[in-house]
């Protein structure tokens, strides 16, 4: 089970950022699933969540809508573009301050974020206390370390696998967050 050491220790609502490479396939899917599961910005919204967003470590697709295969898989599971809209954007260093939990989809995304975080702390531009916690989202998966494989160059099946992972990881994270808030 993932540890929440270093995360906000009281029951204040948290902000969550999902990060992949292009911000058109995996992280928008994670964002759509997570928003749906927490009813974010809707009546009956889960009070433990303050804000939800996604971005990419690369800027290749800046401003673009999510990949049609991401939206099709979300739609097949009842998550529609009426409810969830997104324009791709690149990760910004200010995201370390704006988000409590920064979830990387794979090891490469994780390394990018963790190295940037360490570098900024070393330069004195961030502190351990103010910087969001960087984690592999698949920390909440099987064996505590599951990457979401980039489905961009494959078929629809890769997007279905990613969807299943997003649901499992989101449920694991929310369960732990809610348990923490009851302490
Ligand atoms: P994502 O997938 O990181 O899940 O959004 C990708 C989308 C586009 C590219 C790579 C990965 N690309 O190289 O353009």
Backbone and ligand atoms as CSV (ligand in chain L), in Angstrom:
chain,resi,resn,atom,element,x,y,z
A,1,UNK,N,N,0.842,-1.200,0.000
A,1,UNK,CA,C,0.000,0.000,0.000
A,1,UNK,C,C,0.877,1.251,0.000
A,2,UNK,N,N,0.509,2.220,-0.765
A,2,UNK,CA,C,1.312,3.446,-0.842
A,2,UNK,C,C,1.267,4.189,0.482
A,3,UNK,N,N,2.380,4.797,0.799
A,3,UNK,CA,C,2.400,5.604,2.020
A,3,UNK,C,C,2.009,7.040,1.681
A,4,UNK,N,N,1.366,7.697,2.626
A,4,UNK,CA,C,1.008,9.099,2.390
A,4,UNK,C,C,1.945,10.021,3.152
A,5,UNK,N,N,3.071,9.480,3.618
A,5,UNK,CA,C,4.036,10.321,4.310
A,5,UNK,C,C,4.416,11.498,3.423
A,6,UNK,N,N,4.437,12.673,3.994
A,6,UNK,CA,C,4.823,13.839,3.205
A,6,UNK,C,C,3.639,14.536,2.588
A,7,UNK,N,N,2.465,13.894,2.649
A,7,UNK,CA,C,1.275,14.514,2.084
A,7,UNK,C,C,0.589,15.345,3.164
A,8,UNK,N,N,-0.406,16.169,2.772
A,8,UNK,CA,C,-1.078,16.967,3.788
A,8,UNK,C,C,-1.601,16.047,4.902
A,9,UNK,N,N,-1.341,16.384,6.157
A,9,UNK,CA,C,-1.599,15.434,7.228
A,9,UNK,C,C,-2.958,15.613,7.896
A,10,UNK,N,N,-3.674,16.698,7.577
A,10,UNK,CA,C,-4.987,16.841,8.187
A,10,UNK,C,C,-6.052,16.434,7.181
A,11,UNK,N,N,-7.290,16.772,7.464
A,11,UNK,CA,C,-8.357,16.312,6.585
A,11,UNK,C,C,-8.766,17.372,5.563
A,12,UNK,N,N,-7.885,18.335,5.304
A,12,UNK,CA,C,-8.229,19.358,4.307
A,12,UNK,C,C,-8.296,18.731,2.916
A,13,UNK,N,N,-9.208,19.237,2.058
A,13,UNK,CA,C,-9.329,18.671,0.715
A,13,UNK,C,C,-8.026,18.792,-0.067
A,14,UNK,N,N,-7.781,17.847,-0.945
A,14,UNK,CA,C,-6.504,17.826,-1.671
A,14,UNK,C,C,-6.702,18.073,-3.174
A,15,UNK,N,N,-5.648,18.556,-3.805
A,15,UNK,CA,C,-5.633,18.779,-5.250
A,15,UNK,C,C,-4.802,17.673,-5.901
A,16,UNK,N,N,-5.269,17.201,-7.058
A,16,UNK,CA,C,-4.671,16.025,-7.700
A,16,UNK,C,C,-4.375,16.322,-9.168
A,17,UNK,N,N,-3.129,16.013,-9.591
A,17,UNK,CA,C,-2.726,16.233,-10.982
A,17,UNK,C,C,-2.237,14.911,-11.581
A,18,UNK,N,N,-2.769,14.558,-12.760
A,18,UNK,CA,C,-2.345,13.346,-13.458
A,18,UNK,C,C,-1.424,13.743,-14.610
A,19,UNK,N,N,-0.295,13.016,-14.732
A,19,UNK,CA,C,0.713,13.409,-15.721
A,19,UNK,C,C,1.131,12.221,-16.595
A,20,UNK,N,N,1.095,12.417,-17.922
A,20,UNK,CA,C,1.660,11.431,-18.855
A,20,UNK,C,C,2.616,12.182,-19.784
A,21,UNK,N,N,2.842,11.686,-20.987
A,21,UNK,CA,C,3.771,12.370,-21.894
A,21,UNK,C,C,3.046,13.437,-22.726
A,22,UNK,N,N,2.022,13.020,-23.459
A,22,UNK,CA,C,1.371,13.930,-24.403
A,22,UNK,C,C,0.151,14.655,-23.872
A,23,UNK,N,N,-0.402,14.165,-22.753
A,23,UNK,CA,C,-1.648,14.702,-22.176
A,23,UNK,C,C,-2.826,14.605,-23.141
A,24,UNK,N,N,-2.807,13.562,-23.975
A,24,UNK,CA,C,-3.987,13.335,-24.818
A,24,UNK,C,C,-4.580,11.928,-24.640
A,25,UNK,N,N,-3.805,10.984,-24.109
A,25,UNK,CA,C,-4.323,9.605,-23.968
A,25,UNK,C,C,-4.538,9.216,-22.500
A,26,UNK,N,N,-3.444,8.994,-21.768
A,26,UNK,CA,C,-3.572,8.414,-20.420
A,26,UNK,C,C,-4.022,9.396,-19.347
A,27,UNK,N,N,-3.325,10.547,-19.230
A,27,UNK,CA,C,-3.671,11.432,-18.102
A,27,UNK,C,C,-5.063,12.051,-18.243
A,28,UNK,N,N,-5.543,12.376,-19.470
A,28,UNK,CA,C,-6.931,12.837,-19.546
A,28,UNK,C,C,-7.918,11.725,-19.197
A,29,UNK,N,N,-7.523,10.472,-19.504
A,29,UNK,CA,C,-8.395,9.364,-19.108
A,29,UNK,C,C,-8.446,9.254,-17.586
A,30,UNK,N,N,-7.271,9.356,-16.952
A,30,UNK,CA,C,-7.222,9.320,-15.484
A,30,UNK,C,C,-8.071,10.456,-14.903
A,31,UNK,N,N,-7.932,11.634,-15.495
A,31,UNK,CA,C,-8.690,12.789,-14.991
A,31,UNK,C,C,-10.196,12.561,-15.142
A,32,UNK,N,N,-10.609,12.047,-16.310
A,32,UNK,CA,C,-12.040,11.794,-16.553
A,32,UNK,C,C,-12.591,10.767,-15.579
A,33,UNK,N,N,-11.861,9.680,-15.378
A,33,UNK,CA,C,-12.298,8.618,-14.450
A,33,UNK,C,C,-12.377,9.170,-13.032
A,34,UNK,N,N,-11.332,9.902,-12.633
A,34,UNK,CA,C,-11.264,10.400,-11.255
A,34,UNK,C,C,-12.365,11.434,-10.993
A,35,UNK,N,N,-12.586,12.299,-11.956
A,35,UNK,CA,C,-13.669,13.281,-11.807
A,35,UNK,C,C,-15.017,12.569,-11.673
A,36,UNK,N,N,-15.205,11.547,-12.484
A,36,UNK,CA,C,-16.455,10.788,-12.467
A,36,UNK,C,C,-16.628,10.079,-11.108
A,37,UNK,N,N,-15.576,9.433,-10.643
A,37,UNK,CA,C,-15.670,8.669,-9.389
A,37,UNK,C,C,-15.885,9.567,-8.185
A,38,UNK,N,N,-15.415,10.810,-8.260
A,38,UNK,CA,C,-15.542,11.718,-7.108
A,38,UNK,C,C,-16.672,12.737,-7.322
A,39,UNK,N,N,-17.390,12.602,-8.460
A,39,UNK,CA,C,-18.471,13.556,-8.811
A,39,UNK,C,C,-17.957,14.996,-8.733
A,40,UNK,N,N,-16.730,15.188,-9.195
A,40,UNK,CA,C,-16.094,16.495,-9.028
A,40,UNK,C,C,-16.898,17.598,-9.721
A,41,UNK,N,N,-17.097,18.728,-9.016
A,41,UNK,CA,C,-17.864,19.879,-9.506
A,41,UNK,C,C,-19.341,19.552,-9.741
A,42,UNK,N,N,-19.828,18.463,-9.175
A,42,UNK,CA,C,-21.238,18.076,-9.325
A,42,UNK,C,C,-21.897,18.002,-7.946
A,43,UNK,N,N,-23.245,18.001,-7.915
A,43,UNK,CA,C,-23.903,17.823,-6.614
A,43,UNK,C,C,-23.449,16.499,-5.998
A,44,UNK,N,N,-23.184,16.509,-4.696
A,44,UNK,CA,C,-22.747,15.290,-4.012
A,44,UNK,C,C,-21.285,14.980,-4.221
A,45,UNK,N,N,-20.514,15.978,-4.641
A,45,UNK,CA,C,-19.084,15.773,-4.887
A,45,UNK,C,C,-18.368,15.280,-3.625
A,46,UNK,N,N,-17.393,14.416,-3.829
A,46,UNK,CA,C,-16.579,13.918,-2.717
A,46,UNK,C,C,-15.813,15.098,-2.088
A,47,UNK,N,N,-16.065,15.373,-0.804
A,47,UNK,CA,C,-15.464,16.579,-0.191
A,47,UNK,C,C,-13.959,16.491,0.028
A,48,UNK,N,N,-13.367,15.317,-0.140
A,48,UNK,CA,C,-11.915,15.231,0.112
A,48,UNK,C,C,-11.098,15.748,-1.075
A,49,UNK,N,N,-11.783,16.031,-2.208
A,49,UNK,CA,C,-11.058,16.480,-3.403
A,49,UNK,C,C,-11.336,17.953,-3.684
A,50,UNK,N,N,-10.258,18.733,-3.758
A,50,UNK,CA,C,-10.386,20.186,-4.008
A,50,UNK,C,C,-10.325,20.502,-5.502
A,51,UNK,N,N,-9.340,19.950,-6.200
A,51,UNK,CA,C,-9.222,20.210,-7.639
A,51,UNK,C,C,-8.553,19.025,-8.329
A,52,UNK,N,N,-8.862,18.909,-9.628
A,52,UNK,CA,C,-8.354,17.795,-10.439
A,52,UNK,C,C,-7.932,18.352,-11.792
A,53,UNK,N,N,-6.754,17.944,-12.271
A,53,UNK,CA,C,-6.313,18.389,-13.596
A,53,UNK,C,C,-5.362,17.331,-14.160
A,54,UNK,N,N,-4.973,17.513,-15.425
A,54,UNK,CA,C,-3.978,16.620,-16.025
A,54,UNK,C,C,-3.087,17.439,-16.946
A,55,UNK,N,N,-1.893,16.919,-17.231
A,55,UNK,CA,C,-0.952,17.592,-18.128
A,55,UNK,C,C,0.056,16.571,-18.636
A,56,UNK,N,N,0.982,17.054,-19.503
A,56,UNK,CA,C,1.991,16.165,-20.074
A,56,UNK,C,C,3.389,16.675,-19.784
A,57,UNK,N,N,4.362,15.781,-19.807
A,57,UNK,CA,C,5.750,16.224,-19.648
A,57,UNK,C,C,6.267,16.800,-20.968
A,58,UNK,N,N,5.592,16.512,-22.079
A,58,UNK,CA,C,5.939,17.069,-23.388
A,58,UNK,C,C,4.881,18.052,-23.862
A,59,UNK,N,N,5.260,18.915,-24.792
A,59,UNK,CA,C,4.325,19.948,-25.276
A,59,UNK,C,C,3.827,19.651,-26.694
A,60,UNK,N,N,4.057,18.414,-27.172
A,60,UNK,CA,C,3.743,18.064,-28.574
A,60,UNK,C,C,2.287,18.335,-28.962
A,61,UNK,N,N,1.382,18.195,-28.027
A,61,UNK,CA,C,-0.045,18.267,-28.377
A,61,UNK,C,C,-0.765,19.420,-27.674
A,62,UNK,N,N,0.005,20.428,-27.259
A,62,UNK,CA,C,-0.571,21.538,-26.486
A,62,UNK,C,C,-1.835,22.084,-27.149
A,63,UNK,N,N,-2.876,22.264,-26.378
A,63,UNK,CA,C,-4.129,22.836,-26.859
A,63,UNK,C,C,-5.073,21.830,-27.489
A,64,UNK,N,N,-4.578,20.608,-27.727
A,64,UNK,CA,C,-5.440,19.609,-28.390
A,64,UNK,C,C,-6.417,18.954,-27.411
A,65,UNK,N,N,-7.522,18.457,-27.966
A,65,UNK,CA,C,-8.487,17.683,-27.177
A,65,UNK,C,C,-7.907,16.291,-26.946
A,66,UNK,N,N,-8.444,15.567,-25.960
A,66,UNK,CA,C,-7.978,14.194,-25.748
A,66,UNK,C,C,-8.145,13.340,-27.010
A,67,UNK,N,N,-7.309,12.316,-27.144
A,67,UNK,CA,C,-7.374,11.377,-28.264
A,67,UNK,C,C,-8.800,10.802,-28.358
A,68,UNK,N,N,-9.349,10.684,-29.586
A,68,UNK,CA,C,-10.711,10.154,-29.735
A,68,UNK,C,C,-10.885,8.767,-29.116
A,69,UNK,N,N,-9.802,7.980,-29.066
A,69,UNK,CA,C,-9.918,6.640,-28.451
A,69,UNK,C,C,-10.088,6.748,-26.937
A,70,UNK,N,N,-9.437,7.730,-26.321
A,70,UNK,CA,C,-9.641,7.973,-24.879
A,70,UNK,C,C,-11.094,8.354,-24.638
A,71,UNK,N,N,-11.611,9.290,-25.447
A,71,UNK,CA,C,-12.982,9.758,-25.241
A,71,UNK,C,C,-14.000,8.649,-25.522
A,72,UNK,N,N,-13.700,7.781,-26.515
A,72,UNK,CA,C,-14.628,6.687,-26.853
A,72,UNK,C,C,-14.707,5.677,-25.709
A,73,UNK,N,N,-13.547,5.352,-25.130
A,73,UNK,CA,C,-13.546,4.386,-24.012
A,73,UNK,C,C,-14.253,5.003,-22.798
A,74,UNK,N,N,-13.970,6.276,-22.528
A,74,UNK,CA,C,-14.659,6.942,-21.408
A,74,UNK,C,C,-16.172,6.937,-21.645
A,75,UNK,N,N,-16.571,7.263,-22.863
A,75,UNK,CA,C,-18.012,7.328,-23.183
A,75,UNK,C,C,-18.671,5.962,-22.988
A,76,UNK,N,N,-17.977,4.899,-23.406
A,76,UNK,CA,C,-18.526,3.552,-23.246
A,76,UNK,C,C,-18.713,3.180,-21.782
A,77,UNK,N,N,-18.016,3.901,-20.916
A,77,UNK,CA,C,-18.162,3.638,-19.479
A,77,UNK,C,C,-18.966,4.758,-18.803
A,78,UNK,N,N,-19.705,5.515,-19.592
A,78,UNK,CA,C,-20.637,6.496,-19.039
A,78,UNK,C,C,-20.035,7.842,-18.708
A,79,UNK,N,N,-18.813,8.103,-19.201
A,79,UNK,CA,C,-18.173,9.400,-18.927
A,79,UNK,C,C,-18.129,10.161,-20.246
A,80,UNK,N,N,-18.934,11.209,-20.355
A,80,UNK,CA,C,-19.087,11.876,-21.650
A,80,UNK,C,C,-18.362,13.212,-21.702
A,81,UNK,N,N,-18.158,13.701,-22.924
A,81,UNK,CA,C,-17.462,14.975,-23.103
A,81,UNK,C,C,-18.314,16.156,-22.657
A,82,UNK,N,N,-19.647,15.931,-22.433
A,82,UNK,CA,C,-20.474,17.016,-21.882
A,82,UNK,C,C,-19.961,17.358,-20.490
A,83,UNK,N,N,-19.542,16.302,-19.815
A,83,UNK,CA,C,-19.128,16.449,-18.428
A,83,UNK,C,C,-17.637,16.745,-18.331
A,84,UNK,N,N,-16.867,16.104,-19.205
A,84,UNK,CA,C,-15.422,16.203,-19.073
A,84,UNK,C,C,-14.793,16.757,-20.351
A,85,UNK,N,N,-14.209,17.949,-20.279
A,85,UNK,CA,C,-13.538,18.552,-21.430
A,85,UNK,C,C,-12.114,18.924,-21.004
A,86,UNK,N,N,-11.188,18.838,-21.956
A,86,UNK,CA,C,-9.801,19.130,-21.585
A,86,UNK,C,C,-9.004,19.585,-22.805
A,87,UNK,N,N,-8.099,20.557,-22.618
A,87,UNK,CA,C,-7.131,20.958,-23.648
A,87,UNK,C,C,-5.746,20.608,-23.119
A,88,UNK,N,N,-4.960,19.886,-23.931
A,88,UNK,CA,C,-3.643,19.421,-23.473
A,88,UNK,C,C,-2.743,20.597,-23.090
A,89,UNK,N,N,-1.971,20.393,-22.060
A,89,UNK,CA,C,-0.994,21.395,-21.640
A,89,UNK,C,C,0.236,20.678,-21.090
A,90,UNK,N,N,1.362,21.422,-21.110
A,90,UNK,CA,C,2.603,20.867,-20.582
A,90,UNK,C,C,2.702,21.134,-19.076
A,91,UNK,N,N,3.334,20.219,-18.379
A,91,UNK,CA,C,3.600,20.410,-16.952
A,91,UNK,C,C,4.376,21.704,-16.744
A,92,UNK,N,N,3.997,22.432,-15.691
A,92,UNK,CA,C,4.660,23.690,-15.351
A,92,UNK,C,C,5.195,23.582,-13.925
A,93,UNK,N,N,6.345,24.177,-13.656
A,93,UNK,CA,C,6.912,24.058,-12.307
A,93,UNK,C,C,5.948,24.560,-11.219
A,94,UNK,N,N,5.087,25.512,-11.576
A,94,UNK,CA,C,4.121,26.003,-10.577
A,94,UNK,C,C,3.143,24.895,-10.158
A,95,UNK,N,N,3.049,23.831,-10.968
A,95,UNK,CA,C,2.178,22.711,-10.591
A,95,UNK,C,C,2.653,22.047,-9.295
A,96,UNK,N,N,3.954,22.145,-9.008
A,96,UNK,CA,C,4.465,21.563,-7.769
A,96,UNK,C,C,3.859,22.270,-6.555
A,97,UNK,N,N,3.523,23.542,-6.723
A,97,UNK,CA,C,2.944,24.312,-5.617
A,97,UNK,C,C,1.419,24.167,-5.615
A,98,UNK,N,N,0.855,24.063,-6.804
A,98,UNK,CA,C,-0.610,24.064,-6.926
A,98,UNK,C,C,-1.266,22.718,-6.607
A,99,UNK,N,N,-0.481,21.626,-6.650
A,99,UNK,CA,C,-1.082,20.298,-6.454
A,99,UNK,C,C,-0.425,19.541,-5.306
A,100,UNK,N,N,-1.276,18.881,-4.503
A,100,UNK,CA,C,-0.789,18.081,-3.375
A,100,UNK,C,C,-0.278,16.721,-3.845
A,101,UNK,N,N,-0.984,16.112,-4.805
A,101,UNK,CA,C,-0.599,14.801,-5.319
A,101,UNK,C,C,-0.396,14.887,-6.827
A,102,UNK,N,N,0.786,14.484,-7.278
A,102,UNK,CA,C,1.124,14.544,-8.692
A,102,UNK,C,C,1.409,13.106,-9.128
A,103,UNK,N,N,0.483,12.538,-9.910
A,103,UNK,CA,C,0.554,11.117,-10.248
A,103,UNK,C,C,1.094,10.901,-11.659
A,104,UNK,N,N,2.239,10.233,-11.738
A,104,UNK,CA,C,2.848,9.908,-13.029
A,104,UNK,C,C,2.282,8.590,-13.542
A,105,UNK,N,N,2.112,8.510,-14.862
A,105,UNK,CA,C,1.548,7.302,-15.455
A,105,UNK,C,C,2.590,6.208,-15.665
A,106,UNK,N,N,3.838,6.589,-15.945
A,106,UNK,CA,C,4.872,5.566,-16.128
A,106,UNK,C,C,6.186,6.030,-15.489
A,107,UNK,N,N,7.175,5.149,-15.543
A,107,UNK,CA,C,8.439,5.443,-14.870
A,107,UNK,C,C,9.151,6.662,-15.472
A,108,UNK,N,N,9.037,6.831,-16.797
A,108,UNK,CA,C,9.698,7.975,-17.446
A,108,UNK,C,C,9.072,9.290,-16.978
A,109,UNK,N,N,7.750,9.327,-16.894
A,109,UNK,CA,C,7.068,10.527,-16.398
A,109,UNK,C,C,7.479,10.781,-14.942
A,110,UNK,N,N,7.543,9.690,-14.183
A,110,UNK,CA,C,7.906,9.806,-12.761
A,110,UNK,C,C,9.310,10.402,-12.600
A,111,UNK,N,N,10.258,9.873,-13.379
A,111,UNK,CA,C,11.653,10.353,-13.280
A,111,UNK,C,C,11.737,11.840,-13.629
A,112,UNK,N,N,11.028,12.226,-14.698
A,112,UNK,CA,C,11.016,13.628,-15.132
A,112,UNK,C,C,10.548,14.521,-13.973
A,113,UNK,N,N,9.445,14.139,-13.353
A,113,UNK,CA,C,8.854,14.961,-12.292
A,113,UNK,C,C,9.719,14.976,-11.030
A,114,UNK,N,N,10.199,13.803,-10.655
A,114,UNK,CA,C,10.970,13.700,-9.412
A,114,UNK,C,C,12.310,14.436,-9.548
A,115,UNK,N,N,12.920,14.327,-10.725
A,115,UNK,CA,C,14.195,15.033,-10.927
A,115,UNK,C,C,13.991,16.555,-10.891
A,116,UNK,N,N,12.905,17.011,-11.531
A,116,UNK,CA,C,12.608,18.454,-11.526
A,116,UNK,C,C,12.332,18.927,-10.103
A,117,UNK,N,N,11.587,18.126,-9.362
A,117,UNK,CA,C,11.241,18.476,-7.980
A,117,UNK,C,C,12.515,18.597,-7.132
A,118,UNK,N,N,13.394,17.592,-7.244
A,118,UNK,CA,C,14.639,17.608,-6.464
A,118,UNK,C,C,15.509,18.805,-6.841
A,119,UNK,N,N,15.578,19.086,-8.157
A,119,UNK,CA,C,16.408,20.194,-8.649
A,119,UNK,C,C,15.911,21.526,-8.075
A,120,UNK,N,N,14.595,21.728,-8.080
A,120,UNK,CA,C,14.027,22.998,-7.591
A,120,UNK,C,C,14.201,23.142,-6.081
A,121,UNK,N,N,14.123,22.035,-5.380
A,121,UNK,CA,C,14.342,22.079,-3.929
A,121,UNK,C,C,15.803,22.436,-3.649
A,122,UNK,N,N,16.706,21.807,-4.422
A,122,UNK,CA,C,18.135,22.083,-4.244
A,122,UNK,C,C,18.454,23.553,-4.515
A,123,UNK,N,N,17.762,24.121,-5.523
A,123,UNK,CA,C,17.992,25.538,-5.870
A,123,UNK,C,C,17.288,26.496,-4.903
A,124,UNK,N,N,16.501,25.950,-4.008
A,124,UNK,CA,C,15.795,26.776,-3.039
A,124,UNK,C,C,14.513,27.388,-3.586
A,125,UNK,N,N,14.074,26.921,-4.749
A,125,UNK,CA,C,12.844,27.481,-5.331
A,125,UNK,C,C,11.592,26.761,-4.825
A,126,UNK,N,N,11.797,25.623,-4.186
A,126,UNK,CA,C,10.702,24.865,-3.578
A,126,UNK,C,C,11.221,24.333,-2.254
A,127,UNK,N,N,10.302,23.953,-1.357
A,127,UNK,CA,C,10.728,23.241,-0.152
A,127,UNK,C,C,9.977,21.917,-0.125
A,128,UNK,N,N,10.510,20.968,0.637
A,128,UNK,CA,C,9.829,19.670,0.770
A,128,UNK,C,C,8.387,19.894,1.233
A,129,UNK,N,N,8.207,20.852,2.120
A,129,UNK,CA,C,6.881,21.075,2.702
A,129,UNK,C,C,5.891,21.663,1.697
A,130,UNK,N,N,6.389,22.518,0.784
A,130,UNK,CA,C,5.448,23.189,-0.122
A,130,UNK,C,C,5.284,22.451,-1.449
A,131,UNK,N,N,6.211,21.571,-1.781
A,131,UNK,CA,C,6.110,20.876,-3.071
A,131,UNK,C,C,5.149,19.700,-2.977
A,132,UNK,N,N,4.291,19.540,-3.996
A,132,UNK,CA,C,3.385,18.396,-4.056
A,132,UNK,C,C,4.165,17.092,-4.070
A,133,UNK,N,N,3.476,16.034,-3.681
A,133,UNK,CA,C,4.108,14.703,-3.618
A,133,UNK,C,C,4.023,14.043,-4.988
A,134,UNK,N,N,5.158,13.594,-5.514
A,134,UNK,CA,C,5.181,12.919,-6.819
A,134,UNK,C,C,5.138,11.411,-6.581
A,135,UNK,N,N,4.182,10.754,-7.223
A,135,UNK,CA,C,4.050,9.300,-7.080
A,135,UNK,C,C,3.712,8.662,-8.414
A,136,UNK,N,N,4.118,7.409,-8.582
A,136,UNK,CA,C,3.619,6.624,-9.714
A,136,UNK,C,C,2.175,6.269,-9.381
A,137,UNK,N,N,1.243,6.578,-10.296
A,137,UNK,CA,C,-0.171,6.318,-9.986
A,137,UNK,C,C,-0.379,4.828,-9.688
A,138,UNK,N,N,0.376,3.993,-10.391
A,138,UNK,CA,C,0.281,2.542,-10.205
A,138,UNK,C,C,0.827,2.036,-8.884
A,139,UNK,N,N,1.211,2.958,-7.986
A,139,UNK,CA,C,1.537,2.580,-6.610
A,139,UNK,C,C,0.296,1.940,-5.983
A,140,UNK,N,N,-0.871,2.318,-6.511
A,140,UNK,CA,C,-2.132,1.791,-6.000
A,140,UNK,C,C,-2.593,0.558,-6.782
A,141,UNK,N,N,-1.691,-0.015,-7.550
A,141,UNK,CA,C,-2.031,-1.192,-8.344
A,141,UNK,C,C,-1.447,-2.455,-7.753
A,142,UNK,N,N,-1.377,-3.495,-8.591
A,142,UNK,CA,C,-0.855,-4.778,-8.130
A,142,UNK,C,C,0.626,-4.650,-7.794
A,143,UNK,N,N,1.042,-5.310,-6.734
A,143,UNK,CA,C,2.435,-5.318,-6.279
A,143,UNK,C,C,2.944,-3.907,-5.984
A,144,UNK,N,N,2.057,-2.933,-5.899
A,144,UNK,CA,C,2.451,-1.580,-5.530
A,144,UNK,C,C,3.267,-0.842,-6.570
A,145,UNK,N,N,3.330,-1.371,-7.807
A,145,UNK,CA,C,4.102,-0.638,-8.820
A,145,UNK,C,C,3.668,-1.105,-10.210
A,146,UNK,N,N,2.708,-0.399,-10.767
A,146,UNK,CA,C,2.172,-0.782,-12.077
A,146,UNK,C,C,2.261,0.431,-12.989
A,147,UNK,N,N,2.920,0.311,-14.116
A,147,UNK,CA,C,2.942,1.423,-15.065
A,147,UNK,C,C,1.695,1.373,-15.952
A,148,UNK,N,N,1.240,2.550,-16.385
A,148,UNK,CA,C,0.197,2.587,-17.421
A,148,UNK,C,C,0.953,2.731,-18.739
A,149,UNK,N,N,0.933,1.668,-19.531
A,149,UNK,CA,C,1.698,1.651,-20.775
A,149,UNK,C,C,1.058,2.605,-21.789
A,150,UNK,N,N,1.919,3.363,-22.480
A,150,UNK,CA,C,1.452,4.332,-23.474
A,150,UNK,C,C,0.655,3.615,-24.589
A,151,UNK,N,N,-0.632,3.919,-24.721
A,151,UNK,CA,C,-1.450,3.203,-25.717
A,151,UNK,C,C,-1.500,3.897,-27.082
A,152,UNK,N,N,-0.771,5.021,-27.225
A,152,UNK,CA,C,-0.933,5.908,-28.392
A,152,UNK,C,C,-0.724,5.184,-29.724
A,153,UNK,N,N,0.314,4.342,-29.798
A,153,UNK,CA,C,0.639,3.702,-31.081
A,153,UNK,C,C,-0.039,2.342,-31.252
A,154,UNK,N,N,-0.856,1.938,-30.293
A,154,UNK,CA,C,-1.501,0.632,-30.372
A,154,UNK,C,C,-2.975,0.739,-30.726
A,155,UNK,N,N,-3.701,-0.337,-30.505
A,155,UNK,CA,C,-5.128,-0.369,-30.807
A,155,UNK,C,C,-5.957,0.031,-29.605
A,156,UNK,N,N,-7.274,-0.117,-29.760
A,156,UNK,CA,C,-8.186,0.289,-28.702
A,156,UNK,C,C,-7.978,-0.496,-27.409
A,157,UNK,N,N,-7.516,-1.743,-27.536
A,157,UNK,CA,C,-7.335,-2.576,-26.353
A,157,UNK,C,C,-6.439,-1.914,-25.294
A,158,UNK,N,N,-5.404,-1.221,-25.758
A,158,UNK,CA,C,-4.506,-0.540,-24.820
A,158,UNK,C,C,-5.241,0.528,-24.018
A,159,UNK,N,N,-6.215,1.151,-24.647
A,159,UNK,CA,C,-7.002,2.186,-23.962
A,159,UNK,C,C,-7.954,1.547,-22.941
A,160,UNK,N,N,-8.457,0.356,-23.271
A,160,UNK,CA,C,-9.328,-0.369,-22.329
A,160,UNK,C,C,-8.534,-0.798,-21.100
A,161,UNK,N,N,-7.307,-1.281,-21.344
A,161,UNK,CA,C,-6.440,-1.692,-20.228
A,161,UNK,C,C,-6.150,-0.475,-19.343
A,162,UNK,N,N,-5.831,0.651,-19.992
A,162,UNK,CA,C,-5.546,1.880,-19.235
A,162,UNK,C,C,-6.777,2.294,-18.415
A,163,UNK,N,N,-7.976,2.179,-19.015
A,163,UNK,CA,C,-9.201,2.546,-18.293
A,163,UNK,C,C,-9.336,1.715,-17.018
A,164,UNK,N,N,-9.144,0.414,-17.168
A,164,UNK,CA,C,-9.262,-0.498,-16.025
A,164,UNK,C,C,-8.261,-0.108,-14.924
A,165,UNK,N,N,-7.053,0.253,-15.350
A,165,UNK,CA,C,-6.044,0.671,-14.364
A,165,UNK,C,C,-6.468,1.948,-13.657
A,166,UNK,N,N,-6.982,2.916,-14.415
A,166,UNK,CA,C,-7.383,4.201,-13.803
A,166,UNK,C,C,-8.448,3.994,-12.737
A,167,UNK,N,N,-9.391,3.087,-13.009
A,167,UNK,CA,C,-10.460,2.826,-12.036
A,167,UNK,C,C,-9.873,2.195,-10.773
A,168,UNK,N,N,-9.010,1.210,-10.949
A,168,UNK,CA,C,-8.415,0.528,-9.787
A,168,UNK,C,C,-7.535,1.465,-8.969
A,169,UNK,N,N,-6.679,2.225,-9.651
A,169,UNK,CA,C,-5.756,3.110,-8.933
A,169,UNK,C,C,-6.530,4.231,-8.223
A,170,UNK,N,N,-7.535,4.772,-8.907
A,170,UNK,CA,C,-8.332,5.847,-8.287
A,170,UNK,C,C,-9.021,5.334,-7.035
A,171,UNK,N,N,-9.599,4.133,-7.133
A,171,UNK,CA,C,-10.296,3.551,-5.971
A,171,UNK,C,C,-9.313,3.349,-4.824
A,172,UNK,N,N,-8.110,2.877,-5.129
A,172,UNK,CA,C,-7.103,2.645,-4.088
A,172,UNK,C,C,-6.672,3.935,-3.427
A,173,UNK,N,N,-6.461,4.952,-4.233
A,173,UNK,CA,C,-6.046,6.251,-3.694
A,173,UNK,C,C,-7.161,6.849,-2.823
A,174,UNK,N,N,-8.393,6.806,-3.319
A,174,UNK,CA,C,-9.509,7.396,-2.567
A,174,UNK,C,C,-9.742,6.666,-1.249
A,175,UNK,N,N,-9.594,5.348,-1.284
A,175,UNK,CA,C,-9.780,4.562,-0.066
A,175,UNK,C,C,-8.765,4.995,0.998
A,176,UNK,N,N,-7.523,5.158,0.564
A,176,UNK,CA,C,-6.477,5.549,1.500
A,176,UNK,C,C,-6.671,6.984,2.008
A,177,UNK,N,N,-7.104,7.855,1.094
A,177,UNK,CA,C,-7.337,9.257,1.460
A,177,UNK,C,C,-8.480,9.359,2.479
A,178,UNK,N,N,-9.542,8.609,2.236
A,178,UNK,CA,C,-10.684,8.663,3.143
A,178,UNK,C,C,-10.348,8.058,4.497
A,179,UNK,N,N,-9.518,7.007,4.499
A,179,UNK,CA,C,-9.087,6.394,5.761
A,179,UNK,C,C,-8.232,7.394,6.540
A,180,UNK,N,N,-7.359,8.088,5.848
A,180,UNK,CA,C,-6.497,9.082,6.485
A,180,UNK,C,C,-7.346,10.176,7.128
A,181,UNK,N,N,-8.412,10.582,6.415
A,181,UNK,CA,C,-9.239,11.678,6.925
A,181,UNK,C,C,-10.074,11.283,8.142
A,182,UNK,N,N,-10.235,9.949,8.343
A,182,UNK,CA,C,-11.004,9.485,9.519
A,182,UNK,C,C,-10.119,9.381,10.759
A,183,UNK,N,N,-8.792,9.454,10.560
A,183,UNK,CA,C,-7.860,9.241,11.696
A,183,UNK,C,C,-8.018,10.338,12.747
L,1,LIG,P1,P,-0.047,10.014,-23.655
L,1,LIG,O1,O,0.213,9.300,-25.050
L,1,LIG,O2,O,1.296,10.338,-23.067
L,1,LIG,O3,O,-0.759,8.977,-22.859
L,1,LIG,O4,O,-0.891,11.231,-23.944
L,1,LIG,C1,C,1.008,9.847,-26.066
L,1,LIG,C2,C,0.446,10.718,-26.981
L,1,LIG,C3,C,1.217,11.228,-28.006
L,1,LIG,C4,C,2.551,10.876,-28.107
L,1,LIG,C5,C,3.112,10.017,-27.177
L,1,LIG,C6,C,2.335,9.512,-26.149
L,1,LIG,N1,N,3.352,11.386,-29.162
L,1,LIG,O5,O,4.510,10.996,-29.277
L,1,LIG,O6,O,2.868,12.227,-29.946
